[in-house]
Amino acid sequence: MSAANVESQFTEVCRDVWEHLLIEIPEISGDGVVEKILLASVKENVATLLHIFENDIPLESLEGLSAPDEYARRLAQRDISVSALIRAYRIGHWRFLQWCLDELAGRQVDDVVSAAVNRRMLKVSFAYIDNITEHVIQVYHQEREHWLLGRTAVCGARVRDILAEKAVDLDSAEAALGYRLQQNHLGLLAWLPVLTDGGAGLARLARLAHEIAKELDCLARPLFIPRDEGLAWAWLPFGSHSDVAWERLSSVVESAEPAVQVCAGSVQRGIEGFRRTNREALRAQELATAASPGHRLTAYSQVAPVALMCKNLPDLRAWVWSVLGPLAVDDEQYSQLRETLQDFLTTGCSYTATARTEILHKNTVHYRIRKAEKIMGHSVEAGHADLEVALLAVQYLGSTVMRASGEGTQAGRRSGSPGRRR
């Protein structure tokens, strides 16, 4: 009965265990893909253990669990220590038991029954954790060995040393990578949200990286480093050039299969530039994965202010609302006003240029700007820079930072002067 009550809170229990693990084990936090698979693993383990409690299923009859196996493989591929994997089971087990013990303590049962339930719960859960831990350790080591056998792993290790700013012999590093570090680079991240079997996903990402390099007239092959089965980092060799034909790059990405997403840093020079452009692509990826809906291509140079604020989405959302007021509502009419306002700011607050950009009559632009100002509760001139960044956040993050339809009006009534900034 206690297990059934815990099961009724299944989503809350799993979320709590998952969040506790991310706090207690820093090595596994900060990577959106790993965190997502960890949550799936927690859900599958909790569901299985509750199933064992309720139905008295012998551990010997359990089959392998797909999400825990995949999580172990991902940690091996990301070079995260096996100790982090083991700690997750120990810490997660204790957090789960706290829920069960609290549930048991809240029930009206005598001491004899309570002690018996406690003994069985501890015996069964510890046996399960011992069993599953041994299994995932084996999966981890098998995947680690497989991953390290390939040539890409050798390159990956060299790249990790460079990114970690370890002492690197430039000549030997370039020889191992087959890539010249003393030049201009453009860092890319490419990934497939839905994985495929047999390395087919990585093969597609590699082809895309080479197609982009060819389209941008790179004189040498890009450096392509798989991070796991569905994610890769790449560096495009720009030599002495620094200009990026973003429209051509976007065209290649848009013509690829719809599932592929790409993030790009900016062109940087030398070994420090090699590191910096990768960091920029990573920041752009944080924005891209938080966006709803996301963009196929996200370039750091175009979204830098928003990307740097993505570490704290709740505060970013609150800030966007404070700047835009009810104009931050996810509504088609307000979307049209935001687009015109964004073009207006981009053209230096020129009604004529905005009308030309949007193929509108100049009076229509005047009307939309005045209406946007009325909705926000302040003029465009007040907080010009903040408006540009807030609109950029809405452009790239979409509903992630917007209010649902109807919410903005209610918030405006509560505050008295919707969106007015002090």
TITOR-637856 format. One line per field, with one value per residue (C-alpha): x, y, z. Coordinates in steps of 0.1 Angstrom, whole numbers. Layout:
<pts>
px = (X;...);
py = (Y;...);
pz = (Z;...);
</pts>
This chain:
<pts>
px = (0;28;45;12;10;46;37;8;34;57;65;72;94;114;118;130;156;168;173;190;215;223;231;251;271;284;301;267;251;253;250;213;215;231;206;177;189;195;159;148;171;157;121;128;146;119;91;109;116;80;69;91;77;41;43;72;91;124;154;166;137;144;155;181;167;172;175;200;221;220;229;260;270;267;289;315;314;316;347;328;342;325;325;299;278;280;274;242;228;238;226;194;186;188;166;140;140;133;100;91;100;81;51;53;57;25;4;-13;4;17;54;56;42;63;95;87;79;111;132;117;120;156;165;148;160;196;196;182;207;236;223;217;249;270;252;256;293;298;279;300;334;323;313;344;366;347;348;385;395;387;408;383;389;426;417;390;416;439;411;400;436;436;402;413;443;468;504;503;531;517;535;525;489;486;501;477;446;455;445;464;458;477;449;414;387;349;336;304;282;258;234;204;178;166;193;198;214;247;265;243;236;273;279;252;267;301;288;270;302;321;292;294;332;328;301;322;352;374;407;412;391;372;382;353;351;322;310;285;262;242;264;296;320;337;362;362;397;394;431;436;400;376;343;315;288;260;233;252;258;222;212;233;218;182;187;199;174;149;162;197;205;237;252;282;307;325;357;387;425;451;449;431;407;402;390;370;349;340;329;308;291;284;267;247;236;224;201;190;181;161;142;106;105;142;160;179;210;220;250;266;275;238;225;254;236;207;230;250;217;204;221;192;160;136;153;157;119;111;134;118;83;95;108;80;51;20;37;55;23;25;-1;-2;-12;15;40;33;39;71;84;77;92;124;128;122;150;173;169;177;141;134;98;107;133;110;82;105;118;83;67;42;28;47;15;10;45;36;3;21;49;24;3;33;43;8;8;43;34;65;80;105;131;130;153;162;190;169;142;165;178;144;130;160;153;117;129;153;136;100;74;102;103;68;35;6;-23;-44;-17;-2;-34;-40;-4;-8;-40;-22;8;-14;9;18;55;65;101;116);
py = (0;24;16;24;57;66;55;80;107;91;123;143;116;112;149;153;125;139;174;161;142;172;192;165;153;184;161;151;185;213;190;191;157;139;155;144;108;108;117;89;65;77;72;37;27;41;25;-9;-8;2;-27;-51;-38;-42;-76;-93;-99;-118;-98;-128;-124;-87;-79;-51;-16;6;41;31;13;43;66;45;45;83;89;66;85;119;108;112;89;56;69;95;67;47;77;85;51;54;90;84;53;71;100;75;57;89;92;56;60;93;76;46;70;88;56;42;9;-8;-11;-48;-42;-10;-29;-57;-34;-15;-47;-59;-24;-21;-57;-55;-20;-26;-59;-41;-13;-38;-57;-27;-11;-41;-43;-6;-6;-35;-15;16;-3;-20;12;30;4;5;43;46;21;44;71;97;90;98;131;137;133;158;183;180;187;218;230;223;246;218;221;210;205;224;203;170;181;193;160;140;160;165;201;234;253;285;299;313;289;288;264;244;221;198;173;151;153;118;92;65;31;20;53;65;98;106;99;124;150;144;149;181;195;188;203;235;237;233;259;284;278;263;252;222;195;205;189;167;153;131;137;109;90;121;151;164;194;207;234;249;260;296;302;340;348;360;367;342;339;333;331;303;285;287;274;242;236;243;218;191;167;186;169;184;215;235;262;283;305;334;333;333;329;306;280;304;312;274;273;305;297;264;281;305;276;259;291;292;256;264;290;267;238;262;277;268;264;261;274;251;274;295;318;331;365;372;361;367;389;364;334;348;352;316;303;317;314;323;356;362;355;380;406;402;407;438;453;443;442;426;428;396;376;346;360;364;401;409;389;412;443;428;421;457;471;450;461;497;495;478;505;532;541;550;548;549;522;500;504;494;464;451;462;484;519;543;552;515;515;546;530;497;515;537;507;488;517;519;482;483;515;534;549;532;558;547;517;514;489;468;466;453;425;416;413;392;369;365;359;331;316;320;307;299;336;346;347;326;344;362;362;395;415;401;409;444;450;439;462;492;504;473;469;504;505;525);
pz = (0;8;-25;-43;-26;-36;-71;-71;-67;-93;-113;-82;-67;-99;-104;-68;-71;-104;-91;-60;-81;-103;-71;-54;-84;-104;-131;-145;-145;-171;-202;-214;-232;-203;-178;-200;-202;-164;-158;-181;-161;-128;-140;-152;-120;-97;-117;-117;-80;-72;-94;-74;-41;-52;-70;-51;-83;-79;-91;-112;-136;-144;-179;-187;-185;-216;-200;-173;-199;-222;-194;-185;-222;-224;-194;-209;-242;-224;-203;-171;-144;-134;-98;-108;-122;-90;-67;-86;-77;-40;-36;-57;-37;-4;-18;-30;4;21;2;11;48;50;35;59;89;79;79;110;114;146;153;143;109;104;113;89;61;68;67;35;18;27;18;-16;-26;-16;-35;-65;-64;-60;-90;-113;-103;-112;-145;-155;-145;-170;-196;-189;-192;-224;-240;-227;-243;-276;-276;-270;-297;-325;-341;-332;-295;-299;-316;-289;-262;-279;-283;-247;-236;-258;-245;-209;-215;-207;-219;-256;-281;-310;-337;-323;-317;-353;-366;-344;-354;-391;-385;-383;-351;-360;-382;-380;-369;-368;-342;-347;-327;-345;-330;-336;-309;-319;-320;-347;-345;-358;-360;-389;-370;-366;-403;-412;-389;-404;-440;-429;-414;-447;-468;-447;-451;-488;-491;-471;-493;-466;-482;-459;-442;-410;-377;-367;-331;-321;-285;-284;-309;-316;-309;-326;-324;-355;-364;-399;-411;-423;-429;-429;-437;-411;-429;-426;-453;-428;-454;-473;-440;-431;-465;-460;-426;-438;-467;-443;-427;-404;-372;-374;-354;-356;-334;-344;-326;-343;-362;-338;-344;-330;-302;-279;-307;-311;-275;-276;-307;-292;-259;-280;-298;-265;-252;-284;-278;-244;-259;-288;-265;-242;-271;-279;-308;-317;-347;-371;-370;-340;-344;-313;-329;-335;-301;-277;-251;-248;-248;-219;-199;-206;-175;-155;-175;-148;-142;-180;-184;-156;-171;-206;-191;-172;-204;-228;-204;-220;-253;-242;-246;-270;-294;-332;-331;-305;-326;-355;-333;-319;-354;-365;-333;-338;-374;-363;-337;-362;-387;-362;-354;-391;-401;-438;-436;-415;-440;-468;-449;-440;-473;-454;-457;-434;-416;-407;-391;-372;-360;-349;-330;-312;-303;-290;-269;-254;-246;-230;-211;-221;-253;-276;-266;-230;-226;-263;-257;-233;-258;-285;-262;-249;-285;-294;-265;-277;-313;-304;-272;-282;-257;-233;-222;-231;-213;-223;-240;-215;-188;-198;-195;-160;-149;-163;-143;-111;-116;-126;-154;-175;-183;-171;-162;-134);
</pts>
